[in-house]
Amino acid sequence: MAREKVIQFGEGGFLRGFVDYFLHKLNEKGVWEGKVVVVQPIEKGMCAMLEKQNCEYNLYLRGIEDGKVVNERTHVEVISRCVNPYTQFDEYMKLAENPDFRFIISNTTEAGIEYIGTEKKDDRPAKSYPAKLTQLLYHRYELKLPGFILIPCELIDDNADHLKECILKYAALWELPEDFVQWIQNENVFCNSLVDRIVTGYPRDEAEALWKEIGYEDNMLDTAEIFHLWVIQGNHEDELPFNKAGFHVVWTDDVHPYKRRKVRILNGGHTSMVLGAYLYGLQTVGECMKDETVSAFLRKCVFEEIVPTLGNNETDIAFGNAVMERFSNPFIKHQLLSIALNSVSKFQVRVLPTILEYKEKFGEYPPALTFSMAALIAFYRTDHANDGEEIMAFMKDASVADILKKKEYWDADLSGMIPMVEDYYRLIQEKGMKEAYRAVLA
């Protein structure tokens, strides 16, 4: 039987539809031999349910690839066992004693990598993920065993740097020896990473039909899109031969350019499209892609404004085309209102940098993305906005000019955009979204 080589913090749909699938395929293709031990990072989790199924489950990957509909099922069996540190703390600490363990992978949500600072080294277990990890690492250090390669998948900037910083804070809080701090720094490799795959998780509406297809009940059934990208700092292809197995995994010294492309094109495309599309009467991303007007607007945003600002190279254009296919995925019903949550902060991070860089580069504001700011203001005038109470109250009543001058929302003074946004906003109010779209696309 293959040896356990990976400790994975997190048992949710994303890791099972992404990392565990890749590792399973490495085994299947005969380029690697290893098993994963899953650690439940919070008290209430799904480890018991996973163990009931011998830690096996089915994953459906579905979407459009090269214009064709793909729907494939994989029976994933790379997880050997689960450990719940809340009920099996000694078993959890024993993981440090196995010299075969080489990798630590995690996805404990964006809020998981945090320093709380009230835990004690002897807690069984400590509360936060970095504190639990520090307990495990310290035991490993005491045994004079080699460190790990750590690849966090949490969706925050510089996720591995942030994780390491938290561990060092716990080492200081618990007054652990300086030698341990040196061991963390020198014997462990922290790899920042960027993950990209829409994992739609347990398919509640279709579960029974899929169980019939599989031939038995699978309560850990998982679904995801076909597309995947994993960008990892460093190069450990010799130990995890993802490229050899044909996966789109990029080993690199710098994750940032990939992050920028993904946030600007994929997330920026979403945010610039959904608010106007909702006012236009649509409900899902799939409906947007089928509507000639809204899909033309999105293409204008992506290929005439976002991609040229990034540099208009072949990689950016290819990523833009892949995003169009992903948004058209007939298996994903992505609700516009769920994407619209907290749109002010999303717009500031995802869309505004492109608007300001476009102005700097081409001497004028990009029409479609600037129009999306007017659509955002119009959307926040309705009762469908979902954001902080103060933000919603201000956005509902303030003038367009006052909204654009609100530096704390935008991290910039957008006074220069006022005339153009006011014109678009007036057009939306007086003529409706259909005519407003027509004007922008003309």
C-alpha positions as CSV (number, residue, x, y, z in Angstrom):
1,M,0.0,0.0,0.0
2,A,1.2,3.5,-0.8
3,R,2.7,5.5,2.1
4,E,1.1,8.5,3.6
5,K,3.0,11.6,2.3
6,V,0.5,14.5,2.5
7,I,-1.1,16.1,5.6
8,Q,-4.2,18.0,4.4
9,F,-6.0,20.5,6.6
10,G,-9.5,20.7,5.3
11,E,-12.0,18.1,4.0
12,G,-14.4,20.4,2.1
13,G,-15.5,20.2,-1.5
14,F,-12.8,22.5,-2.9
15,L,-9.8,20.4,-1.7
16,R,-11.5,17.2,-2.7
17,G,-12.4,18.6,-6.2
18,F,-8.9,20.1,-6.8
19,V,-5.9,18.8,-4.8
20,D,-7.1,15.3,-4.0
21,Y,-8.3,14.8,-7.6
22,F,-4.8,15.7,-8.9
23,L,-3.0,13.4,-6.3
24,H,-5.4,10.6,-7.1
25,K,-4.6,11.0,-10.8
26,L,-0.8,11.0,-10.1
27,N,-1.2,7.6,-8.4
28,E,-3.4,6.4,-11.3
29,K,-0.9,7.4,-13.9
30,G,1.9,5.8,-12.0
31,V,4.1,8.9,-11.7
32,W,3.8,9.1,-7.9
33,E,2.8,6.9,-5.1
34,G,1.2,8.4,-2.0
35,K,-1.8,8.8,0.2
36,V,-3.3,11.8,2.0
37,V,-4.3,12.1,5.6
38,V,-7.0,14.7,6.2
39,V,-7.1,16.8,9.3
40,Q,-10.4,18.4,10.3
41,P,-9.5,22.0,11.0
42,I,-12.6,23.0,12.9
43,E,-14.7,21.3,15.5
44,K,-17.8,20.6,13.3
45,G,-16.7,19.1,10.1
46,M,-17.3,16.2,7.6
47,C,-14.6,13.8,8.6
48,A,-17.0,11.3,10.2
49,M,-19.1,11.3,7.0
50,L,-16.0,10.8,4.9
51,E,-14.7,7.9,7.0
52,K,-18.1,6.2,6.8
53,Q,-17.4,5.9,3.1
54,N,-13.8,4.6,3.6
55,C,-12.7,8.1,2.6
56,E,-13.7,7.5,-1.0
57,Y,-16.1,9.6,-3.1
58,N,-17.0,10.4,-6.7
59,L,-16.1,13.7,-8.4
60,Y,-17.9,14.9,-11.5
61,L,-16.0,17.4,-13.7
62,R,-18.4,19.1,-16.1
63,G,-18.1,22.0,-18.5
64,I,-17.2,23.1,-22.0
65,E,-13.7,22.4,-23.3
66,D,-12.7,23.4,-26.8
67,G,-16.3,24.1,-27.6
68,K,-17.5,20.6,-26.5
69,V,-19.5,19.6,-23.5
70,V,-17.5,17.4,-21.1
71,N,-19.0,15.4,-18.2
72,E,-16.6,12.9,-16.6
73,R,-16.7,11.0,-13.3
74,T,-13.7,9.9,-11.2
75,H,-13.9,7.6,-8.2
76,V,-11.3,9.3,-5.9
77,E,-9.5,7.1,-3.4
78,V,-6.3,9.0,-2.5
79,I,-7.3,9.7,1.2
80,S,-6.2,7.0,3.6
81,R,-7.9,8.3,6.8
82,C,-9.2,11.3,8.6
83,V,-8.0,12.7,11.9
84,N,-10.2,15.0,14.1
85,P,-7.8,16.8,16.5
86,Y,-10.9,17.7,18.7
87,T,-11.5,14.1,19.5
88,Q,-8.2,12.4,18.5
89,F,-5.6,14.9,19.7
90,D,-2.9,12.3,20.4
91,E,-3.5,10.7,17.0
92,Y,-3.1,14.2,15.4
93,M,0.2,14.9,17.2
94,K,1.5,11.4,16.1
95,L,1.4,12.6,12.5
96,A,4.6,14.6,13.3
97,E,6.4,11.3,14.0
98,N,6.0,9.9,10.5
99,P,9.1,10.8,8.5
100,D,7.3,9.9,5.2
101,F,5.1,13.0,5.5
102,R,6.6,15.6,3.1
103,F,3.8,18.0,2.2
104,I,1.2,20.1,4.2
105,I,-1.7,21.4,2.1
106,S,-4.5,23.5,3.5
107,N,-7.7,25.3,2.6
108,T,-9.3,26.5,5.8
109,T,-11.1,29.4,4.1
110,E,-9.8,33.0,3.9
111,A,-10.5,33.4,7.6
112,G,-8.6,30.3,8.6
113,I,-5.0,31.7,8.5
114,E,-5.3,33.9,11.5
115,Y,-3.4,34.7,14.7
116,I,-5.7,34.7,17.7
117,G,-3.1,35.0,20.3
118,T,-5.0,33.6,23.3
119,E,-4.2,29.9,22.8
120,K,-1.7,27.9,24.8
121,K,0.8,25.4,23.6
122,D,-0.8,22.7,25.7
123,D,-4.4,23.2,24.4
124,R,-5.9,20.0,23.0
125,P,-6.1,21.3,20.3
126,A,-5.3,25.1,19.9
127,K,-8.1,27.0,18.3
128,S,-6.7,28.5,15.1
129,Y,-5.3,26.6,12.1
130,P,-1.8,28.2,12.4
131,A,-1.7,27.4,16.2
132,K,-2.6,23.8,15.6
133,L,0.0,23.6,12.9
134,T,2.6,25.2,15.3
135,Q,1.9,22.4,17.9
136,L,2.5,19.8,15.2
137,L,5.6,21.5,13.8
138,Y,7.1,21.8,17.3
139,H,6.7,18.1,18.0
140,R,8.3,17.4,14.6
141,Y,11.3,19.6,15.6
142,E,11.7,17.9,19.0
143,L,12.0,14.6,17.2
144,K,14.8,16.1,15.0
145,L,12.9,15.1,11.8
146,P,13.1,17.1,8.6
147,G,10.5,19.9,7.9
148,F,7.8,20.1,5.3
149,I,6.9,21.8,2.1
150,L,3.8,23.8,2.9
151,I,1.3,24.8,0.1
152,P,-1.7,26.7,1.5
153,C,-4.6,27.1,-0.9
154,E,-6.5,29.8,1.0
155,L,-7.6,32.7,-1.3
156,I,-5.6,35.5,0.3
157,D,-2.5,37.3,-1.1
158,D,0.8,35.8,-0.1
159,N,-1.0,33.0,1.7
160,A,2.2,31.0,2.7
161,D,4.0,34.2,3.9
162,H,1.0,35.0,6.0
163,L,0.8,31.4,7.4
164,K,4.6,31.5,8.3
165,E,4.2,34.9,10.0
166,C,1.3,33.4,12.2
167,I,3.5,30.4,13.2
168,L,6.4,32.6,14.2
169,K,4.0,34.7,16.3
170,Y,2.8,31.6,18.1
171,A,6.4,30.5,18.6
172,A,7.0,33.9,20.3
173,L,3.8,33.8,22.3
174,W,4.6,30.3,23.7
175,E,8.3,31.2,24.3
176,L,9.5,28.3,22.1
177,P,13.3,28.1,21.7
178,E,15.2,30.1,19.1
179,D,16.4,26.8,17.6
180,F,12.8,26.0,16.7
181,V,12.4,29.4,15.0
182,Q,15.6,28.7,13.0
183,W,14.2,25.2,12.1
184,I,10.9,26.8,10.8
185,Q,12.9,29.3,8.7
186,N,15.5,26.9,7.4
187,E,14.0,23.4,7.3
188,N,10.5,24.2,5.9
189,V,9.6,25.6,2.6
190,F,6.5,27.9,2.5
191,C,5.1,28.2,-1.1
192,N,2.6,31.0,-1.9
193,S,0.0,29.6,-4.3
194,L,-3.0,30.6,-6.4
195,V,-5.8,28.2,-7.1
196,D,-8.4,28.6,-9.8
197,R,-11.3,26.2,-10.3
198,I,-15.0,26.7,-9.7
199,V,-16.0,23.8,-7.4
200,T,-19.7,23.6,-7.1
201,G,-19.6,20.9,-4.4
202,Y,-22.4,18.6,-3.4
203,P,-25.1,18.6,-6.2
204,R,-28.2,18.6,-3.9
205,D,-30.7,18.9,-6.8
206,E,-29.1,16.1,-8.8
207,A,-27.7,13.8,-6.1
208,E,-30.4,11.0,-6.4
209,A,-30.1,10.8,-10.2
210,L,-26.3,10.7,-9.9
211,W,-26.5,8.0,-7.2
212,K,-28.5,5.9,-9.7
213,E,-25.8,6.4,-12.3
214,I,-23.0,5.4,-9.8
215,G,-25.0,2.5,-8.4
216,Y,-24.9,3.5,-4.7
217,E,-25.4,6.4,-2.4
218,D,-22.5,8.8,-2.1
219,N,-23.0,11.5,0.5
220,M,-19.6,13.1,-0.2
221,L,-20.3,13.4,-3.9
222,D,-18.5,16.5,-5.4
223,T,-18.8,18.5,-8.6
224,A,-16.6,21.0,-10.3
225,E,-15.8,22.6,-13.6
226,I,-13.2,21.1,-16.0
227,F,-10.9,24.2,-16.0
228,H,-8.1,24.2,-13.4
229,L,-5.0,26.3,-12.7
230,W,-2.7,26.0,-9.8
231,V,0.2,28.4,-9.5
232,I,2.8,27.4,-6.9
233,Q,5.9,29.3,-5.8
234,G,9.1,27.3,-6.2
235,N,9.5,24.1,-8.1
236,H,8.8,20.7,-6.6
237,E,7.9,18.9,-9.8
238,D,10.5,16.2,-8.9
239,E,8.4,15.3,-5.9
240,L,4.9,16.2,-7.2
241,P,5.0,15.6,-11.0
242,F,1.9,17.5,-11.9
243,N,3.2,18.7,-15.3
244,K,4.3,15.1,-16.2
245,A,0.7,14.0,-15.5
246,G,-0.6,16.7,-17.8
247,F,-2.0,19.2,-15.3
248,H,-2.0,22.9,-15.7
249,V,0.2,23.6,-12.6
250,V,2.7,26.4,-12.9
251,W,5.8,26.4,-10.8
252,T,7.1,29.9,-10.6
253,D,9.2,32.4,-8.5
254,D,6.4,34.9,-8.5
255,V,2.7,34.2,-8.1
256,H,1.7,37.8,-8.4
257,P,1.3,38.2,-12.2
258,Y,-1.0,35.2,-12.3
259,K,-3.1,36.5,-9.5
260,R,-3.4,39.9,-11.2
261,R,-4.6,38.2,-14.5
262,K,-7.1,36.1,-12.7
263,V,-8.5,38.9,-10.5
264,R,-8.7,41.4,-13.4
265,I,-10.2,39.1,-16.1
266,L,-12.2,36.4,-14.2
267,N,-13.3,38.3,-11.1
268,G,-13.3,41.7,-12.8
269,G,-15.4,40.3,-15.7
270,H,-17.9,39.0,-13.2
271,T,-18.2,42.2,-11.2
272,S,-18.4,44.5,-14.2
273,M,-21.2,42.4,-15.8
274,V,-23.5,41.2,-13.0
275,L,-25.1,44.4,-11.6
276,G,-26.1,45.8,-14.9
277,A,-27.3,42.4,-16.1
278,Y,-29.5,42.0,-13.0
279,L,-31.1,45.4,-13.6
280,Y,-31.6,44.2,-17.2
281,G,-33.7,41.3,-15.9
282,L,-31.3,38.3,-15.8
283,Q,-30.7,36.0,-12.9
284,T,-27.7,33.8,-13.6
285,V,-24.3,34.0,-15.4
286,G,-25.5,31.3,-17.8
287,E,-28.4,33.6,-18.9
288,C,-26.0,36.5,-19.4
289,M,-23.8,34.4,-21.7
290,K,-26.9,33.4,-23.8
291,D,-28.1,37.0,-24.1
292,E,-26.5,38.7,-27.1
293,T,-26.5,42.2,-25.5
294,V,-25.0,41.3,-22.1
295,S,-22.4,38.8,-23.6
296,A,-21.3,41.5,-26.1
297,F,-20.9,43.9,-23.2
298,L,-18.8,41.4,-21.2
299,R,-16.6,40.7,-24.3
300,K,-16.1,44.5,-24.7
301,C,-15.0,44.7,-21.0
302,V,-12.6,41.8,-21.2
303,F,-11.1,42.0,-24.7
304,E,-11.2,45.8,-25.4
305,E,-10.5,47.1,-21.9
306,I,-9.1,44.6,-19.4
307,V,-6.8,42.6,-21.6
308,P,-5.3,45.7,-23.4
309,T,-4.5,47.2,-20.0
310,L,-2.7,44.0,-18.9
311,G,-0.6,44.0,-22.1
312,N,-2.7,42.2,-24.7
313,N,-0.4,39.2,-24.9
314,E,-1.4,35.8,-26.1
315,T,-1.6,34.4,-22.5
316,D,-4.1,37.1,-21.4
317,I,-6.2,36.6,-24.5
318,A,-6.2,32.8,-24.0
319,F,-7.2,33.3,-20.4
320,G,-10.0,35.6,-21.5
321,N,-11.3,33.0,-23.9
322,A,-11.2,30.4,-21.2
323,V,-13.2,32.6,-18.9
324,M,-15.9,33.0,-21.6
325,E,-16.1,29.2,-21.9
326,R,-16.3,28.9,-18.1
327,F,-19.0,31.5,-17.7
328,S,-21.0,29.5,-20.4
329,N,-20.8,26.2,-18.5
330,P,-24.3,24.8,-18.6
331,F,-23.7,22.8,-15.4
332,I,-23.1,25.8,-13.2
333,K,-26.1,28.0,-12.1
334,H,-24.2,30.9,-10.7
335,Q,-26.7,33.4,-9.3
336,L,-26.0,37.1,-10.1
337,L,-27.2,38.2,-6.6
338,S,-24.7,35.9,-4.9
339,I,-21.8,37.4,-7.0
340,A,-23.2,40.9,-6.2
341,L,-22.6,40.5,-2.4
342,N,-20.3,43.3,-1.1
343,S,-19.9,44.8,-4.6
344,V,-18.4,48.1,-3.5
345,S,-15.2,46.4,-2.1
346,K,-15.2,43.9,-5.0
347,F,-15.3,46.8,-7.5
348,Q,-12.5,48.5,-5.8
349,V,-10.2,45.5,-6.0
350,R,-11.3,43.9,-9.2
351,V,-12.4,46.6,-11.6
352,L,-11.2,50.0,-10.5
353,P,-7.4,49.3,-11.0
354,T,-8.1,48.5,-14.6
355,I,-10.1,51.7,-15.1
356,L,-7.3,53.8,-13.7
357,E,-4.5,52.0,-15.5
358,Y,-6.5,52.2,-18.8
359,K,-6.8,56.0,-18.3
360,E,-3.1,56.3,-17.6
361,K,-2.2,54.1,-20.6
362,F,-4.7,55.4,-23.2
363,G,-5.6,58.9,-22.0
364,E,-9.3,58.2,-21.5
365,Y,-11.6,56.2,-19.3
366,P,-12.7,52.8,-20.7
367,P,-16.4,53.2,-21.6
368,A,-17.7,49.7,-20.7
369,L,-16.0,49.5,-17.3
370,T,-16.9,53.1,-16.5
371,F,-20.5,52.2,-17.4
372,S,-20.3,49.4,-14.9
373,M,-19.6,51.9,-12.2
374,A,-22.9,53.7,-13.1
375,A,-24.7,50.3,-13.1
376,L,-23.2,49.6,-9.6
377,I,-24.7,52.9,-8.3
378,A,-28.1,52.2,-9.9
379,F,-28.1,48.7,-8.4
380,Y,-27.4,50.1,-4.9
381,R,-30.4,52.3,-5.3
382,T,-32.6,49.2,-5.3
383,D,-33.5,46.9,-2.4
384,H,-31.4,44.0,-3.8
385,A,-27.9,45.3,-2.7
386,N,-26.3,43.3,0.0
387,D,-23.4,45.0,1.8
388,G,-22.5,46.7,5.0
389,E,-25.4,48.8,6.4
390,E,-23.5,52.1,6.3
391,I,-22.4,51.4,2.7
392,M,-25.9,50.6,1.6
393,A,-27.4,53.7,3.3
394,F,-24.8,56.0,1.8
395,M,-24.9,54.5,-1.7
396,K,-28.7,54.7,-1.8
397,D,-29.0,58.4,-1.0
398,A,-25.7,60.1,-2.0
399,S,-25.2,61.9,-5.4
400,V,-23.1,60.2,-8.1
401,A,-20.5,62.9,-7.5
402,D,-20.3,62.3,-3.7
403,I,-20.1,58.6,-4.2
404,L,-17.1,59.0,-6.6
405,K,-15.4,61.4,-4.2
406,K,-15.7,58.9,-1.3
407,K,-12.0,58.0,-1.0
408,E,-12.4,55.4,1.7
409,Y,-14.5,53.3,-0.6
410,W,-12.2,53.5,-3.6
411,D,-8.8,54.2,-2.1
412,A,-8.6,57.0,-4.7
413,D,-10.3,60.2,-5.7
414,L,-12.5,59.5,-8.7
415,S,-13.6,63.0,-9.4
416,G,-12.3,62.8,-13.0
417,M,-14.9,60.1,-13.7
418,I,-17.9,62.2,-12.5
419,P,-19.1,63.6,-15.9
420,M,-19.0,60.2,-17.7
421,V,-20.5,58.2,-14.8
422,E,-23.3,60.8,-14.4
423,D,-24.1,60.6,-18.1
424,Y,-24.3,56.8,-18.0
425,Y,-26.3,56.9,-14.7
426,R,-28.8,59.3,-16.2
427,L,-29.1,57.1,-19.3
428,I,-29.9,54.1,-17.2
429,Q,-32.5,56.0,-15.1
430,E,-34.2,57.7,-18.1
431,K,-34.0,55.1,-20.9
432,G,-33.5,51.8,-19.0
433,M,-30.7,49.2,-19.2
434,K,-31.5,48.0,-22.7
435,E,-31.0,51.4,-24.3
436,A,-28.1,52.1,-22.0
437,Y,-26.3,48.9,-23.1
438,R,-27.0,49.8,-26.7
439,A,-25.4,53.2,-26.3
440,V,-22.2,51.7,-24.7
441,L,-21.9,49.0,-27.3
442,A,-22.4,51.6,-30.1
